[in-house]
Structure formats: C-alpha cells, structure tokens
C-alpha cells in the first residue's frame, strides 16, 4: 500500500468519508482479503478446507448483500434462502403458490417449506462438488440451528444489527430488477447521532444502473405495516436461534452504522481472522 493510501485509510476511521475515499477503502480491503485467502490456503479447489458460515440479522439489514460479496471473495457459494424462496415463487409451482400467499400476508414461512428448498439446494451443491457455503436467512428455529451444528462444521455466525427505524426505511426502499434479478435500494438515509450515545447513521442509495431502472419493482410485502410486523416476529423467533449458536461459542455481533463502501473495510479484517476456524475453536 502506498503512503497516500495508508494516510487515506487512517483518516477514514475518524471522519465521514467522501464517495472517493469510501470506494478507495473498499478496494484496499478487498485486495487485502484476496491476499489473506491465498496465504491461508483457500482457493476454488474443492480439495481445500471448507468454509461454513452463517449470517444472521433482521429483514432489511443487508445479509444478502454482505454475504454475497464475502462469499465471492472467499470462493464459496452464497446460499440465501430468501433468493431460493423468491425463485420458487416465481416458478409458479404448487409450493411457490403456497409460499406467495404466506409472504403477502407479512408472515414468516413455515419451517417445512424453507427446509425443503434449502435441502434441494444443498443436495445440488454436493453433487457439483461445492466445498462450503455462506448461509443467510437460515436457520429460523433453535431446532434448525442445533441440527445445522450437527451436520455442518460451522466456523462463524455473524450477527448483523441495525436500528429499527433505519431497517424500516431500508426495507421500503428495496427494489428488485425483474430483468437481471439483482437487488437495489432507493432509500437515502441520514440519521443524526442520538442523545443517548447512538451513532450517526449515513446510508446512501444503492442505485441501479441505467439498464436496470426500467425493470425495477417493489416487493409485494415491502409495505410499512408488513415490515414492522415482520420485524416483531423476527425478534421473537430469532432469540432462540442466537442462543443456540452462542452456546456453541460461534456468534460475533456486528452493528451497521454506514453503507456498504464504508462498512466492508471494517468487516473484512474481522472475517479474515476467522478463516479456517472450526466449531471446536473459540475466539
């Protein structure tokens, strides 16, 4: 790293960053991560050790975005049950129609439905020689968490959090490109620091490229009343899952206070320290 880059990185930890600084820090973090993976012996070779991580967090926190970028950097698949469910709904299958009816009411899907689509995805992965995964949106119950611990060598459970008022804005701003399938967000969030010590939160929009803009659509369940109900349900049902993983010593809590370009340079070094770690090794 050049002296100019190093100085830029030091300033980035203390001051609000311009777009240029944020992108520069993100590039540096990804470059360091790529080097760390090579040093640790991780590659796309199926003979290398597997990496099995779980990303937890409420709806709208950004699990999918962070999980997909981290998975790509480590050369393992990102398996998002939300994406699997949306694909099943879009397929028009009998199971997909049942899922659509439940989701449009703002309810969480029954575990049996989620288990079925995930089971099919993992089976395909084994047939194709995948060596691990970064999983988000699963497990949803303590029983599922306990079963996952028995069947997979989980090395890390990253628990992402974000203040509720920001979550609501982010969920209402979500857009899906029906042409390419990618997710974007039109919400422009700037929440001042609170008198109780809560940090300032600045999250600019995740804008779609021009070719995707005509194809953007809002998810049917991204209405405020549905979102708030979904968050309450998540609070109630996520606690047993977190406790199951905490008993195993696997949970790392990470609070989001900024957008992706500002957050990844903080998150990547943390994740890098967990490369190759297993369930029987404690931080």
Secondary structure, DSSP 4 states (H G I P E B T S, - for coil): --HHHHHHHHHHTTSPPPHHHHHHHHHHHHHHHHHHHHHHT--S-TTSPP-EEEEE--TTS-HHHHHHHHHHHHT-EEEEHHHHHHHHHHHT-HHHHHHHHHHTTTPPPPHHHHHHHHHHHHHHHHHTT---EEEES---SHHHHHHHHHHS---EEEEEE--HHHHHHHHHTEEEETTT--EEE---EEEPPPTTSPPPEEE--BPPPHHHHTTEE--TT-SHHHHHHHHHHHHHHHHHHHHHHHHTT-EEEEE--B-HHHHHHHHHHHHHTTTT--TT---
